[in-house]
Amino acid sequence: MKLLQRATLYYAIVFLVLLMVLSGFFYGIIQFFFLKSLDESLLREKQKVDYSFSANKHPDQLVFDADEEVEIRPVPLQEKQADSYHTIYFKDEWDTTSSLQVESEPHRELVTFLEHKDTLYKLTIRKSMIESEDLLSSIVLIEILVLLILMGSFLLVNVWISKRLWKSFYEVLNKIKKYNLSSGDALVLEKSSIREFEDLNSVLQTMSARIQKDYRVQKQFTENASHELQTPLMVIRSKIELLIQRPNLSEDQMRLLQSIDNASQKLSHINKALLLLSRIENNQFSKNEKILLQPLISKIVENFTDRVHLKKLNLELNVAADAMLNLDPTLAEILFTNLIQNAVRHNFHGGSIKIVVRQGKAEFSNTGEVLDFDQQAVFERFRKSIKSDEGTGLGLAIVKEICNVGGITIDYKYESNQHFFILTW
Amino acid sequence: MKVLIIEDNKELSQSMEAYLQSEGYLCEVAMDFDSAEEKIGLYSYDCILIDIGLPGGSGLELVQLLKNKRSQTGIIIISAKGSVDDRIAGLDLGSDDYLPKPFHLSELSARMKALIRRKNFEGNTEIRLEEMHIDPSAQRVTINGQELVLTKKEYDLLLYFVMNKNRVLTKNSIAEHLWGDNMDQADEFDFIYTHIKNLRKKIIEKGGKDRLETVYGMGYKYSSS
């Protein structure tokens, strides 16, 4: 969920709760004041009666409002109580408009006692509350409406302001998303007028510069290290070559020398592969040109003829004549050599290899045992099967790296006992 | 045959010197740019091996220097850099061959022989070994006048042996010469064995003598007096 969406959601929740609490509160307050004024008017009626008593008028002669009902009844003296107000519900006799189903209407009632000429009168004054109730609900409704409009416009304004404020943040985010460490370019962010964002920018720029530097040093290190290893390795190999020319070496000694030679050969393969990897990473192969794939792949397959025959592999080659790839020629050759080598190496005796290339898509599949490690790790450096002693474990890492610099997507899958490498560009 | 080895690594230059001396070359060694420049100025050689990264300067400058002198010397660049640019630059300047490190001494020797043969005999590069006759320009082999029909790989293998006659060649070196370095060691023996078996058979069929010796545990050797 986006920041803005989340903030708006929170605001909306808070507003709704607030709206409920506030409307209840309003209702309570307004009702309180209504009752108060109603009670006051009831009290006035009482005073009216009181006054008529003092003027020696008979209460029956008094005129009351239409919505009022007054009941005066003499009661025994001892029944006297303090004045009390109640809200009661009943249906007015004269009200014929409302149907029977309609509930009784609310009325306010004042029960009071008046003494006149040694007689105690119980005075009950009732007034219908229906109009004030209607008024009350209209007022509360209008209140709620006003609140809703207020909150709605606040939310809209907030969204608009946030969008403006966070604009530079999203710009920075976009820049970082697109930033490619290996491109070697520094991270350039636009100035922001907001201090927090400006701080963020400068922190990001410093950080990326440091990472960039470390990355460069790291890459340089791999290249330098492999380069430095090259000569001592060559010394070892050349000394072995000199040594085996000596006469009278026993077969046993020869076998030892062969082991040393094999190991140093392997070491120099790994070293070469590492050097190649760091060179690709360092963009030392960037002479891109349009390469026709058919002659290239045929030539590479030709180089593997011996091994294909030896393993009795059934090789199916189907390359479209118009299939082209825009890549450095050296890299293109290494890419397809490694893929084909991989297909030959990790194959059964008597297995099969299928190469289908169309413009924009190449599919290499070969029979072989399922990987004994995670599929996702197939392109990782030095990742190879426990059973396989062959290879440097760098061939597919190199393939992946070439695909990276060449803008080619490569996918791996294992289906019906076959390894599939699918390249799309 | 005089050879100048320009290589700053002492051990490596000693190895090359020892190997080439046993092949009958007269070797001199220069270990930095200045002494190499001096030697090139003073003497003439049949072949010069030049390392690109030298203390005091680039080997490529030495190639330039030799070309300015219109020297007929064969030049082989040996470089640890192995980058395509270096290779192209070296060949553009007029070096005759480029050998990236690490290489097998037998490979170096084979390339040198081919180069010297090309330079000295101006096209007439035929190799005679007793009853065998090899014409590298036509890739044609005859035994006692009878043509020996070989596959490309068998021919390459035979030529490699002949160029390194009386030398033990490791399987690794043969494999790298024939298939480049993307060969699996486990497969090497089978391949080489198959090719050698066929080669032997064909030579014997034509009445030639089988001079291919198996050096147990290590590789093969082509013996010739």
Contacts between the chains, C-beta under 8 A, distances in Angstrom:
chain1	res1	chain2	res2	distance
A	227	B	80	6.3
A	227	B	81	7.7
A	230	B	80	4.5
A	230	B	101	5.4
A	230	B	102	6.2
A	231	B	9	5.2
A	231	B	12	6.5
A	231	B	80	5.9
A	231	B	101	6.8
A	233	B	102	5.4
A	234	B	12	6.0
A	234	B	80	7.7
A	234	B	101	5.0
A	234	B	102	3.6
A	234	B	103	7.4
A	235	B	9	6.9
A	235	B	11	4.4
A	235	B	12	5.3
A	235	B	15	6.8
A	237	B	102	5.7
A	237	B	104	6.9
A	238	B	11	7.9
A	238	B	12	6.3
A	238	B	15	3.5
A	238	B	16	7.0
A	238	B	19	7.3
A	238	B	105	5.4
A	239	B	11	7.6
A	239	B	15	6.0
A	240	B	170	7.6
A	241	B	15	7.5
A	241	B	19	6.7
A	241	B	104	6.3
A	241	B	105	4.6
A	241	B	106	6.6
A	241	B	170	7.0
A	241	B	173	7.4
A	242	B	15	5.8
A	242	B	18	5.5
A	242	B	19	6.0
A	242	B	105	7.3
A	244	B	168	4.7
A	244	B	170	6.9
A	244	B	215	7.6
A	244	B	218	5.7
A	244	B	219	7.7
A	245	B	19	7.8
A	245	B	22	6.7
A	245	B	167	6.2
A	245	B	168	5.9
A	251	B	216	4.7
A	251	B	217	5.4
A	252	B	217	7.7
A	254	B	215	6.5
A	254	B	216	6.3
A	254	B	217	3.9
A	254	B	218	4.3
A	255	B	216	7.8
A	255	B	217	3.7
A	255	B	218	7.6
A	257	B	217	7.8
A	257	B	218	6.4
A	258	B	170	7.2
A	258	B	171	7.8
A	258	B	217	5.2
A	258	B	218	5.1
A	258	B	219	7.8
A	261	B	170	5.5
A	261	B	172	5.8
A	261	B	218	8.0
A	262	B	172	6.8
A	262	B	185	5.7
A	265	B	172	4.7
A	265	B	185	7.0
A	266	B	185	7.1
A	268	B	102	5.1
A	269	B	181	6.4
A	272	B	82	7.8
A	272	B	181	7.1
A	275	B	82	7.4
A	279	B	83	7.0
A	284	B	83	6.5
A	285	B	84	7.4
A	303	B	179	6.7
A	303	B	180	7.2
A	303	B	182	8.0
A	306	B	153	6.9
A	306	B	179	7.1
A	306	B	191	5.6
A	307	B	183	7.9
A	307	B	187	6.1
A	307	B	191	7.3
A	310	B	187	6.7
A	310	B	190	5.8
A	310	B	191	6.4
A	310	B	194	7.3
A	330	B	84	5.4
A	337	B	182	6.0
A	338	B	182	7.9
A	341	B	182	5.3
A	345	B	184	6.1
A	389	B	186	7.2
A	390	B	184	4.4
A	390	B	185	7.2
A	390	B	186	5.9
A	391	B	184	6.9
